[in-house]
């Protein structure tokens, strides 16, 4: 009997720890630097790496002021037509499916609404010309890269941009947006993860 009660308590605890879809404070638009993702030999056969991408949409992530929602449910099945439409602004089918399951379901939107919102968020950010398809490696610091984004996007503020690195290489730029996709400051869990100068691998 005690074992059954313990099992029930654990089940209730697991249910209580799950987040309800639609309960979040703001979005993080993650723009991945594709050449860095493709630098690993393990990704040599990845369709994303067969094209000379630069910044690509990694995802649009619902975020709490501290932490982020997770375990929001399985979500609806993604149709081939919806995936094909999302591939206009995301680089691979596997990424589209992964982002829907991990983050999209937590938005509380339908799949079509979530990817339409992701596209609008992406289109709201202008990628500076120097980063569109660079043929040579670029060396930057966080203030320099943020300054380039701010110059191209006057509505953004430096506290609404976070720059992420893997060792000395740029991995992604994160832009914080309200639920209405307006620029806002990032919460304390979203911050810069680069030190000193870092390198942006060239597109190939």
NORBEL-V603337 format. One record per backbone hydrogen bond with DSSP energy under -1.0 kcal/mol. CO is the residue of the C=O (numbers start at 1). NH is the residue of the N-H. If there is no record, write none. Layout:
# NORBEL-V603337
co:CO nh:NH
co:CO nh:NH
This chain:
# NORBEL-V603337
co:1 nh:5
co:2 nh:6
co:3 nh:7
co:4 nh:8
co:5 nh:9
co:6 nh:10
co:7 nh:11
co:8 nh:12
co:9 nh:13
co:10 nh:14
co:11 nh:15
co:12 nh:16
co:13 nh:17
co:20 nh:23
co:22 nh:24
co:26 nh:63
co:27 nh:177
co:28 nh:61
co:29 nh:175
co:30 nh:58
co:30 nh:59
co:31 nh:173
co:32 nh:34
co:32 nh:56
co:33 nh:36
co:33 nh:37
co:34 nh:38
co:36 nh:39
co:40 nh:43
co:41 nh:44
co:43 nh:46
co:46 nh:49
co:47 nh:50
co:51 nh:53
co:54 nh:34
co:56 nh:32
co:59 nh:30
co:61 nh:28
co:63 nh:25
co:63 nh:26
co:67 nh:64
co:70 nh:19
co:79 nh:83
co:80 nh:84
co:81 nh:85
co:82 nh:86
co:83 nh:87
co:85 nh:88
co:86 nh:89
co:86 nh:90
co:92 nh:96
co:93 nh:97
co:94 nh:98
co:95 nh:99
co:96 nh:100
co:97 nh:101
co:98 nh:102
co:99 nh:103
co:99 nh:104
co:100 nh:105
co:104 nh:107
co:105 nh:108
co:106 nh:22
co:110 nh:114
co:111 nh:115
co:112 nh:116
co:113 nh:117
co:114 nh:118
co:115 nh:119
co:116 nh:120
co:117 nh:121
co:118 nh:122
co:119 nh:123
co:120 nh:124
co:122 nh:125
co:128 nh:131
co:129 nh:132
co:134 nh:203
co:138 nh:200
co:140 nh:198
co:141 nh:145
co:142 nh:146
co:143 nh:147
co:144 nh:148
co:145 nh:149
co:146 nh:150
co:147 nh:151
co:148 nh:152
co:149 nh:153
co:153 nh:156
co:157 nh:160
co:158 nh:161
co:159 nh:186
co:160 nh:176
co:162 nh:174
co:163 nh:193
co:164 nh:171
co:164 nh:172
co:166 nh:169
co:168 nh:199
co:169 nh:166
co:171 nh:33
co:172 nh:164
co:173 nh:31
co:174 nh:162
co:175 nh:29
co:176 nh:184
co:177 nh:27
co:178 nh:181
co:182 nh:178
co:187 nh:190
co:198 nh:140
co:199 nh:170
co:200 nh:138
